[in-house]
Every structure is written in structure tokens, then in C-alpha cells.
Amino acid sequence: MSQIEPRPFTLSVPDADIADLKERLTRTRWPDEPPLAPWSTGASLAYVKDLTDYWRTTFDWRAWEAKLNGFRQFTVPIRGIDLHFIHEPGRGPNSIPLLISHGWPGSVFEFHDLIHRLTDRFTVIAPSLPGYTLSFKPGQERFGFEEVADLYVELMSEVLGYETFAYQGGDWGASVGSAIGYRHPNRLIGLHLNLLAVRRDPAMIANPNAEEKRFLDELNEFLKEETGYQWIQGTRPQTLAFGLTDSPTGLAAWVAEKFYRWTDNNGAPEDAVSRDAMLANIALYWFTGAIGSSFWPYYSRLHRPWFLPLGETINVPTGYTAFPREILRPPRSLAAKTYTDIRRWTVMPKGGHFAALEQPEALAHEIHAFFGELAS
């Protein structure tokens, strides 16, 4: 184990920062909106006006701050940054260490209703991704998801003393877990994902069957309509960072649009995720000034080869939970070309990209079931 001891952490945003936020929201300069259907060209003007008014007048940051402080939190200096993480002990005598990781535009707030559903069997470690919210300070080193994978292994093994551990992730957390599975397979008990890190190349499937054709249609639509944020965050992240770091309304619009597009909702993000939970996540980015640095994995991804060389595979025991409104849902036939040891594949009736927020009970059940099957 490392000689570096993690330091206990408590989040406390100064009152002046909260007052500054509300004052900025009051002075929002609103854009025009095309005379088209709301949300068709981006975040709805009426929706963002209502959301930011609620943020300014009603949202209780201190309640969510206290919710986060209800977990055991730490920071540790590792690889040149101060990494923030939750370390919540399991309630049983033989708890399995489980590392869970969020992605973009998420934070550890995603897990506020998931962790307690896991600690009957698992000791849960939930880091803030390097460069994200509480794992960010201006000027620090930037990390692609491959480096995050190596950092997480160092956290688990050298800092916390877990030679092997279970892993669960979505979004960038799924990419990080997949990179651990490829780069450090001996460290993983198993890998559970709710997004699969497969190449997004329509040419990868020849003579598709019906399920593969469904995926190719979804992929082509995604590449056409849903990747604008990836290109700007992956090519000119610094330019975008000026606007979103200076304007809380701009930040809220940028993030809320993803909650609208990626959740299993009936016309508003709040159908799937509570408004307060979404704003807690947005506010954490605002108070930490970390939205610009959170773009870095996109820049890194677009300027590097794919982490898995052609012909290479991830061979650790893998479980996958497919939520119907996930951004992409590759068929098992395609997934098996990357993940060679799929032990559990569950298609869910409801839920989207932010599974830990939208369907915490269902996700917890799948995590328990997958690792329970591995242990039996």
C-alpha cells in the first residue's frame, strides 16, 4: 500500500458563491429561438427560463451539499492531482470492493440513491473523474480515459489496498472500466457496464441481421444528429469553456439538453430525473468551475487511436444492462467481438443514459445479480 493517506473531505460552498450564482442568473441575457418545435435545435428557451428561475428561487443547494456530505469522502494526491472519492464501507463482513464511475455530464451526485442499495454486499468507492468537479483545480494535468484507468487501479491497489475489485460504469466510466479490463485484467473480479465501449463505425458490420440493422440505423442517426457536442468538446473545448464557465444559464442549457435527449422521458427531463437532482449536478460543475476541464476526455479521444487495437479483446467476466433510451445499444453479436466473456446480458423495460439516477433500484439489482453469479 501507498504511504499516502487519504484526507477526509467535506464539501462547503461559500455563501458568497451562492449569492454570486443567483445574481448571475438574474442578469441572464436570453437568446432568440427559431420558430420550430421546442428542443428541435437544442435546449428549449421556455424550459431553460423555467429551470433557471427555479434554480435561482427554489433549489436548495445546502440540502444537496448535506446529502453528499452524508457519505464518507476523501481526497488523495495521486499522479499530480488531488483525487476526490467516496469510500462507503459495506455492512457485511465479507464486502466486495466495488469501484463505480460516472461520466459526462455527470458527477458523484448520480450515485446519491444507488450507493445505499449496494452496501449490504459491497464496499463502494466512487471517485469524481479526474478533471471533473471535486477532482479539479485550475492548471492541473489532464487525463484521457486510458490514464484514468491506470490512476483508478493505483487508487484501489496502492492507496486503498484492494488487490482485486469489482467495477461498474456508464458513459466515460464504461470506457474507463473497459480500459482497466484490457490493461489490468488481473485486477478485476468482473466488469459491469450500462454502456458498451465498441467502435462507432457503420462499416464494422457486413451483411447485418435484423438486430444489427436496427443498431446501424440508430448509429447513423446518432452520428448525424447527436454528435455536435462531441466535436466541439473534442476539437475546440477551450472556446466553449469561456461561455459555460461565465454563464450559469449557458451551463444549465448545455447540460439539461443532454438530460432531455438521453433520459427515458415523455417530453421533459423531470419525467426521468428529479429537477433538484439534475440541478445539484449542474451546480456542482458551476461551483467547481470544472466544465471546461470535463471536456478533456473528448479531446483526448478524438486525437488518439482507439484504446483497443484491432484484433484485441477484453477478456474479463462482463455483465451488461441495456436500458432502452441509452444513447447506443449495440447487439450482443457486435459486443462479443470486443467483450469475449459476457456472463450476463439484461434488456431493461425502462431507463436511459443516467441509469443510476433514473433507475437506481433496477441498476442495483443487476449489479448484485451479476457479481452474485460470479461468486456462485
LUMZAFI-828894 format. One record per residue (C-alpha): residue number from 1; residue in three letters; x negated, y negated, z negated. Coordinates in steps of 0.2 Angstrom, whole numbers, m for minus. Layout:
N
{k:NUM r:ALA u:X v:Y w:Z}
...
% end
This chain:
376
{k:1 r:MET u:0 v:0 w:0}
{k:2 r:SER u:m5 v:m18 w:3}
{k:3 r:GLN u:m12 v:m28 w:m12}
{k:4 r:ILE u:0 v:m42 w:m6}
{k:5 r:GLU u:15 v:m43 w:m17}
{k:6 r:PRO u:32 v:m50 w:m10}
{k:7 r:ARG u:38 v:m65 w:m19}
{k:8 r:PRO u:56 v:m67 w:m24}
{k:9 r:PHE u:66 v:m79 w:m14}
{k:10 r:THR u:82 v:m89 w:m17}
{k:11 r:LEU u:90 v:m100 w:m4}
{k:12 r:SER u:94 v:m118 w:m9}
{k:13 r:VAL u:98 v:m131 w:4}
{k:14 r:PRO u:96 v:m149 w:m2}
{k:15 r:ASP u:111 v:m159 w:m4}
{k:16 r:ALA u:104 v:m172 w:7}
{k:17 r:ASP u:103 v:m160 w:21}
{k:18 r:ILE u:121 v:m155 w:19}
{k:19 r:ALA u:126 v:m174 w:19}
{k:20 r:ASP u:115 v:m177 w:35}
{k:21 r:LEU u:124 v:m162 w:44}
{k:22 r:LYS u:141 v:m169 w:40}
{k:23 r:GLU u:136 v:m187 w:46}
{k:24 r:ARG u:129 v:m180 w:62}
{k:25 r:LEU u:145 v:m170 w:65}
{k:26 r:THR u:155 v:m186 w:63}
{k:27 r:ARG u:144 v:m195 w:76}
{k:28 r:THR u:146 v:m182 w:90}
{k:29 r:ARG u:147 v:m189 w:107}
{k:30 r:TRP u:159 v:m177 w:117}
{k:31 r:PRO u:156 v:m172 w:135}
{k:32 r:ASP u:169 v:m171 w:149}
{k:33 r:GLU u:177 v:m154 w:153}
{k:34 r:PRO u:181 v:m148 w:171}
{k:35 r:PRO u:200 v:m146 w:174}
{k:36 r:LEU u:198 v:m127 w:174}
{k:37 r:ALA u:203 v:m114 w:162}
{k:38 r:PRO u:195 v:m116 w:144}
{k:39 r:TRP u:179 v:m106 w:142}
{k:40 r:SER u:178 v:m103 w:161}
{k:41 r:THR u:162 v:m114 w:162}
{k:42 r:GLY u:156 v:m112 w:145}
{k:43 r:ALA u:162 v:m117 w:127}
{k:44 r:SER u:179 v:m124 w:126}
{k:45 r:LEU u:180 v:m143 w:122}
{k:46 r:ALA u:195 v:m141 w:112}
{k:47 r:TYR u:189 v:m126 w:102}
{k:48 r:VAL u:172 v:m134 w:98}
{k:49 r:LYS u:181 v:m150 w:92}
{k:50 r:ASP u:191 v:m140 w:80}
{k:51 r:LEU u:176 v:m129 w:75}
{k:52 r:THR u:165 v:m144 w:71}
{k:53 r:ASP u:179 v:m153 w:62}
{k:54 r:TYR u:181 v:m138 w:51}
{k:55 r:TRP u:163 v:m137 w:48}
{k:56 r:ARG u:162 v:m155 w:43}
{k:57 r:THR u:178 v:m155 w:32}
{k:58 r:THR u:181 v:m137 w:25}
{k:59 r:PHE u:167 v:m125 w:27}
{k:60 r:ASP u:159 v:m121 w:10}
{k:61 r:TRP u:140 v:m119 w:13}
{k:62 r:ARG u:137 v:m116 w:m5}
{k:63 r:ALA u:148 v:m101 w:m6}
{k:64 r:TRP u:139 v:m93 w:8}
{k:65 r:GLU u:122 v:m98 w:1}
{k:66 r:ALA u:128 v:m89 w:m15}
{k:67 r:LYS u:133 v:m74 w:m6}
{k:68 r:LEU u:116 v:m72 w:2}
{k:69 r:ASN u:108 v:m75 w:m15}
{k:70 r:GLY u:118 v:m61 w:m22}
{k:71 r:PHE u:105 v:m49 w:m13}
{k:72 r:ARG u:88 v:m46 w:m19}
{k:73 r:GLN u:77 v:m57 w:m7}
{k:74 r:PHE u:59 v:m59 w:m4}
{k:75 r:THR u:46 v:m67 w:7}
{k:76 r:VAL u:29 v:m59 w:10}
{k:77 r:PRO u:14 v:m67 w:20}
{k:78 r:ILE u:11 v:m54 w:34}
{k:79 r:ARG u:2 v:m57 w:51}
{k:80 r:GLY u:1 v:m75 w:49}
{k:81 r:ILE u:19 v:m79 w:44}
{k:82 r:ASP u:30 v:m79 w:29}
{k:83 r:LEU u:42 v:m65 w:32}
{k:84 r:HIS u:59 v:m66 w:24}
{k:85 r:PHE u:68 v:m50 w:20}
{k:86 r:ILE u:82 v:m42 w:9}
{k:87 r:HIS u:77 v:m27 w:m1}
{k:88 r:GLU u:93 v:m19 w:m9}
{k:89 r:PRO u:90 v:m3 w:m19}
{k:90 r:GLY u:100 v:12 w:m16}
{k:91 r:ARG u:112 v:18 w:m30}
{k:92 r:GLY u:107 v:36 w:m29}
{k:93 r:PRO u:91 v:45 w:m35}
{k:94 r:ASN u:85 v:50 w:m18}
{k:95 r:SER u:89 v:35 w:m7}
{k:96 r:ILE u:83 v:34 w:10}
{k:97 r:PRO u:74 v:18 w:15}
{k:98 r:LEU u:84 v:11 w:30}
{k:99 r:LEU u:77 v:m4 w:39}
{k:100 r:ILE u:91 v:m14 w:48}
{k:101 r:SER u:88 v:m28 w:60}
{k:102 r:HIS u:99 v:m42 w:68}
{k:103 r:GLY u:96 v:m50 w:85}
{k:104 r:TRP u:100 v:m67 w:93}
{k:105 r:PRO u:110 v:m77 w:89}
{k:106 r:GLY u:112 v:m68 w:73}
{k:107 r:SER u:104 v:m68 w:56}
{k:108 r:VAL u:104 v:m58 w:40}
{k:109 r:PHE u:122 v:m66 w:37}
{k:110 r:GLU u:128 v:m52 w:49}
{k:111 r:PHE u:125 v:m39 w:35}
{k:112 r:HIS u:134 v:m48 w:21}
{k:113 r:ASP u:148 v:m35 w:22}
{k:114 r:LEU u:138 v:m20 w:28}
{k:115 r:ILE u:124 v:m18 w:15}
{k:116 r:HIS u:135 v:m13 w:0}
{k:117 r:ARG u:143 v:0 w:11}
{k:118 r:LEU u:126 v:8 w:13}
{k:119 r:THR u:118 v:8 w:m4}
{k:120 r:ASP u:126 v:23 w:m10}
{k:121 r:ARG u:114 v:33 w:0}
{k:122 r:PHE u:101 v:21 w:7}
{k:123 r:THR u:89 v:8 w:1}
{k:124 r:VAL u:92 v:m6 w:13}
{k:125 r:ILE u:78 v:m18 w:20}
{k:126 r:ALA u:85 v:m32 w:31}
{k:127 r:PRO u:72 v:m44 w:37}
{k:128 r:SER u:75 v:m60 w:46}
{k:129 r:LEU u:67 v:m58 w:63}
{k:130 r:PRO u:50 v:m67 w:64}
{k:131 r:GLY u:54 v:m85 w:71}
{k:132 r:TYR u:72 v:m84 w:65}
{k:133 r:THR u:80 v:m94 w:51}
{k:134 r:LEU u:71 v:m89 w:35}
{k:135 r:SER u:56 v:m81 w:43}
{k:136 r:PHE u:52 v:m98 w:52}
{k:137 r:LYS u:41 v:m113 w:48}
{k:138 r:PRO u:36 v:m125 w:62}
{k:139 r:GLY u:20 v:m121 w:71}
{k:140 r:GLN u:19 v:m103 w:66}
{k:141 r:GLU u:14 v:m88 w:78}
{k:142 r:ARG u:27 v:m82 w:90}
{k:143 r:PHE u:31 v:m64 w:92}
{k:144 r:GLY u:39 v:m54 w:106}
{k:145 r:PHE u:49 v:m39 w:100}
{k:146 r:GLU u:34 v:m27 w:103}
{k:147 r:GLU u:24 v:m37 w:90}
{k:148 r:VAL u:39 v:m37 w:78}
{k:149 r:ALA u:40 v:m18 w:79}
{k:150 r:ASP u:22 v:m17 w:73}
{k:151 r:LEU u:25 v:m30 w:60}
{k:152 r:TYR u:40 v:m21 w:53}
{k:153 r:VAL u:30 v:m5 w:52}
{k:154 r:GLU u:17 v:m14 w:42}
{k:155 r:LEU u:30 v:m21 w:31}
{k:156 r:MET u:38 v:m4 w:27}
{k:157 r:SER u:22 v:6 w:25}
{k:158 r:GLU u:9 v:m6 w:19}
{k:159 r:VAL u:19 v:m18 w:9}
{k:160 r:LEU u:34 v:m8 w:3}
{k:161 r:GLY u:26 v:9 w:3}
{k:162 r:TYR u:38 v:19 w:14}
{k:163 r:GLU u:28 v:31 w:25}
{k:164 r:THR u:44 v:35 w:34}
{k:165 r:PHE u:60 v:27 w:36}
{k:166 r:ALA u:77 v:26 w:45}
{k:167 r:TYR u:81 v:12 w:57}
{k:168 r:GLN u:97 v:4 w:63}
{k:169 r:GLY u:98 v:m11 w:75}
{k:170 r:GLY u:108 v:m20 w:88}
{k:171 r:ASP u:103 v:m34 w:101}
{k:172 r:TRP u:84 v:m38 w:98}
{k:173 r:GLY u:85 v:m27 w:83}
{k:174 r:ALA u:89 v:m12 w:95}
{k:175 r:SER u:74 v:m17 w:106}
{k:176 r:VAL u:63 v:m18 w:91}
{k:177 r:GLY u:68 v:m1 w:85}
{k:178 r:SER u:66 v:7 w:102}
{k:179 r:ALA u:48 v:0 w:102}
{k:180 r:ILE u:45 v:7 w:85}
{k:181 r:GLY u:51 v:24 w:92}
{k:182 r:TYR u:39 v:23 w:106}
{k:183 r:ARG u:24 v:15 w:97}
{k:184 r:HIS u:26 v:23 w:80}
{k:185 r:PRO u:37 v:38 w:82}
{k:186 r:ASN u:29 v:47 w:66}
{k:187 r:ARG u:36 v:33 w:56}
{k:188 r:LEU u:54 v:36 w:60}
{k:189 r:ILE u:66 v:48 w:52}
{k:190 r:GLY u:79 v:43 w:65}
{k:191 r:LEU u:84 v:28 w:76}
{k:192 r:HIS u:102 v:22 w:76}
{k:193 r:LEU u:107 v:9 w:89}
{k:194 r:ASN u:123 v:0 w:94}
{k:195 r:LEU u:114 v:m7 w:110}
{k:196 r:LEU u:103 v:3 w:121}
{k:197 r:ALA u:86 v:m4 w:127}
{k:198 r:VAL u:87 v:3 w:145}
{k:199 r:ARG u:81 v:m6 w:161}
{k:200 r:ARG u:94 v:m18 w:168}
{k:201 r:ASP u:91 v:m14 w:186}
{k:202 r:PRO u:105 v:m8 w:198}
{k:203 r:ALA u:93 v:1 w:209}
{k:204 r:MET u:89 v:14 w:194}
{k:205 r:ILE u:105 v:24 w:198}
{k:206 r:ALA u:106 v:33 w:215}
{k:207 r:ASN u:122 v:42 w:220}
{k:208 r:PRO u:131 v:36 w:205}
{k:209 r:ASN u:145 v:47 w:197}
{k:210 r:ALA u:161 v:38 w:191}
{k:211 r:GLU u:154 v:33 w:174}
{k:212 r:GLU u:138 v:27 w:182}
{k:213 r:LYS u:148 v:17 w:194}
{k:214 r:ARG u:158 v:9 w:180}
{k:215 r:PHE u:141 v:4 w:172}
{k:216 r:LEU u:134 v:m3 w:188}
{k:217 r:ASP u:150 v:m14 w:191}
{k:218 r:GLU u:148 v:m20 w:173}
{k:219 r:LEU u:129 v:m23 w:175}
{k:220 r:ASN u:131 v:m33 w:191}
{k:221 r:GLU u:145 v:m44 w:184}
{k:222 r:PHE u:134 v:m47 w:168}
{k:223 r:LEU u:119 v:m51 w:179}
{k:224 r:LYS u:129 v:m63 w:189}
{k:225 r:GLU u:140 v:m72 w:176}
{k:226 r:GLU u:132 v:m69 w:159}
{k:227 r:THR u:113 v:m71 w:160}
{k:228 r:GLY u:111 v:m90 w:161}
{k:229 r:TYR u:107 v:m92 w:143}
{k:230 r:GLN u:93 v:m78 w:146}
{k:231 r:TRP u:85 v:m88 w:160}
{k:232 r:ILE u:84 v:m105 w:151}
{k:233 r:GLN u:79 v:m97 w:135}
{k:234 r:GLY u:66 v:m86 w:144}
{k:235 r:THR u:59 v:m99 w:155}
{k:236 r:ARG u:61 v:m117 w:148}
{k:237 r:PRO u:65 v:m114 w:129}
{k:238 r:GLN u:57 v:m129 w:123}
{k:239 r:THR u:68 v:m141 w:134}
{k:240 r:LEU u:84 v:m133 w:127}
{k:241 r:ALA u:77 v:m134 w:109}
{k:242 r:PHE u:77 v:m153 w:109}
{k:243 r:GLY u:96 v:m154 w:111}
{k:244 r:LEU u:101 v:m140 w:99}
{k:245 r:THR u:89 v:m145 w:86}
{k:246 r:ASP u:95 v:m163 w:86}
{k:247 r:SER u:114 v:m160 w:88}
{k:248 r:PRO u:123 v:m148 w:76}
{k:249 r:THR u:138 v:m149 w:88}
{k:250 r:GLY u:127 v:m143 w:103}
{k:251 r:LEU u:120 v:m129 w:92}
{k:252 r:ALA u:138 v:m124 w:87}
{k:253 r:ALA u:144 v:m124 w:105}
{k:254 r:TRP u:129 v:m114 w:111}
{k:255 r:VAL u:131 v:m100 w:98}
{k:256 r:ALA u:150 v:m100 w:97}
{k:257 r:GLU u:151 v:m97 w:116}
{k:258 r:LYS u:142 v:m80 w:113}
{k:259 r:PHE u:154 v:m76 w:99}
{k:260 r:TYR u:168 v:m79 w:111}
{k:261 r:ARG u:160 v:m69 w:125}
{k:262 r:TRP u:153 v:m54 w:116}
{k:263 r:THR u:166 v:m50 w:102}
{k:264 r:ASP u:181 v:m39 w:104}
{k:265 r:ASN u:194 v:m54 w:103}
{k:266 r:ASN u:210 v:m59 w:110}
{k:267 r:GLY u:206 v:m77 w:115}
{k:268 r:ALA u:196 v:m84 w:100}
{k:269 r:PRO u:180 v:m78 w:91}
{k:270 r:GLU u:190 v:m78 w:75}
{k:271 r:ASP u:201 v:m63 w:81}
{k:272 r:ALA u:185 v:m53 w:78}
{k:273 r:VAL u:174 v:m63 w:66}
{k:274 r:SER u:179 v:m75 w:52}
{k:275 r:ARG u:176 v:m93 w:56}
{k:276 r:ASP u:167 v:m95 w:40}
{k:277 r:ALA u:155 v:m80 w:44}
{k:278 r:MET u:151 v:m87 w:61}
{k:279 r:LEU u:148 v:m105 w:54}
{k:280 r:ALA u:137 v:m98 w:40}
{k:281 r:ASN u:126 v:m90 w:54}
{k:282 r:ILE u:126 v:m106 w:64}
{k:283 r:ALA u:122 v:m117 w:48}
{k:284 r:LEU u:108 v:m106 w:43}
{k:285 r:TYR u:100 v:m110 w:60}
{k:286 r:TRP u:103 v:m128 w:58}
{k:287 r:PHE u:96 v:m130 w:41}
{k:288 r:THR u:80 v:m120 w:45}
{k:289 r:GLY u:78 v:m129 w:62}
{k:290 r:ALA u:74 v:m112 w:69}
{k:291 r:ILE u:85 v:m111 w:85}
{k:292 r:GLY u:70 v:m116 w:97}
{k:293 r:SER u:59 v:m103 w:89}
{k:294 r:SER u:73 v:m90 w:90}
{k:295 r:PHE u:71 v:m91 w:109}
{k:296 r:TRP u:54 v:m84 w:110}
{k:297 r:PRO u:58 v:m65 w:112}
{k:298 r:TYR u:67 v:m70 w:129}
{k:299 r:TYR u:52 v:m80 w:135}
{k:300 r:SER u:40 v:m65 w:130}
{k:301 r:ARG u:52 v:m53 w:138}
{k:302 r:LEU u:53 v:m62 w:155}
{k:303 r:HIS u:34 v:m64 w:155}
{k:304 r:ARG u:28 v:m47 w:152}
{k:305 r:PRO u:31 v:m29 w:159}
{k:306 r:TRP u:45 v:m19 w:151}
{k:307 r:PHE u:39 v:m11 w:135}
{k:308 r:LEU u:41 v:6 w:141}
{k:309 r:PRO u:30 v:11 w:156}
{k:310 r:LEU u:39 v:20 w:170}
{k:311 r:GLY u:40 v:39 w:166}
{k:312 r:GLU u:38 v:36 w:147}
{k:313 r:THR u:51 v:40 w:135}
{k:314 r:ILE u:57 v:38 w:117}
{k:315 r:ASN u:57 v:55 w:109}
{k:316 r:VAL u:63 v:52 w:91}
{k:317 r:PRO u:81 v:58 w:85}
{k:318 r:THR u:93 v:45 w:91}
{k:319 r:GLY u:111 v:40 w:87}
{k:320 r:TYR u:121 v:28 w:97}
{k:321 r:THR u:138 v:19 w:93}
{k:322 r:ALA u:146 v:12 w:109}
{k:323 r:PHE u:158 v:m2 w:105}
{k:324 r:PRO u:170 v:m7 w:119}
{k:325 r:ARG u:165 v:m25 w:120}
{k:326 r:GLU u:147 v:m23 w:119}
{k:327 r:ILE u:138 v:m33 w:132}
{k:328 r:LEU u:132 v:m17 w:142}
{k:329 r:ARG u:137 v:1 w:139}
{k:330 r:PRO u:125 v:12 w:149}
{k:331 r:PRO u:132 v:30 w:151}
{k:332 r:ARG u:124 v:44 w:142}
{k:333 r:SER u:116 v:51 w:158}
{k:334 r:LEU u:106 v:35 w:160}
{k:335 r:ALA u:102 v:33 w:142}
{k:336 r:ALA u:95 v:51 w:141}
{k:337 r:LYS u:81 v:46 w:154}
{k:338 r:THR u:75 v:34 w:140}
{k:339 r:TYR u:80 v:42 w:124}
{k:340 r:THR u:76 v:61 w:125}
{k:341 r:ASP u:83 v:67 w:109}
{k:342 r:ILE u:101 v:59 w:107}
{k:343 r:ARG u:109 v:68 w:92}
{k:344 r:ARG u:125 v:58 w:91}
{k:345 r:TRP u:135 v:48 w:103}
{k:346 r:THR u:151 v:40 w:97}
{k:347 r:VAL u:163 v:29 w:108}
{k:348 r:MET u:172 v:17 w:96}
{k:349 r:PRO u:190 v:11 w:99}
{k:350 r:LYS u:187 v:m7 w:94}
{k:351 r:GLY u:172 v:m19 w:92}
{k:352 r:GLY u:159 v:m29 w:101}
{k:353 r:HIS u:141 v:m35 w:101}
{k:354 r:PHE u:141 v:m41 w:82}
{k:355 r:ALA u:146 v:m24 w:76}
{k:356 r:ALA u:140 v:m27 w:58}
{k:357 r:LEU u:152 v:m42 w:57}
{k:358 r:GLU u:166 v:m36 w:67}
{k:359 r:GLN u:167 v:m18 w:61}
{k:360 r:PRO u:156 v:m15 w:46}
{k:361 r:GLU u:166 v:0 w:39}
{k:362 r:ALA u:165 v:9 w:56}
{k:363 r:LEU u:147 v:5 w:58}
{k:364 r:ALA u:143 v:10 w:41}
{k:365 r:HIS u:152 v:27 w:44}
{k:366 r:GLU u:142 v:30 w:59}
{k:367 r:ILE u:125 v:26 w:51}
{k:368 r:HIS u:130 v:38 w:37}
{k:369 r:ALA u:136 v:52 w:49}
{k:370 r:PHE u:120 v:51 w:60}
{k:371 r:PHE u:107 v:52 w:46}
{k:372 r:GLY u:118 v:64 w:36}
{k:373 r:GLU u:117 v:76 w:52}
{k:374 r:LEU u:98 v:74 w:52}
{k:375 r:ALA u:97 v:79 w:34}
{k:376 r:SER u:108 v:94 w:35}
% end
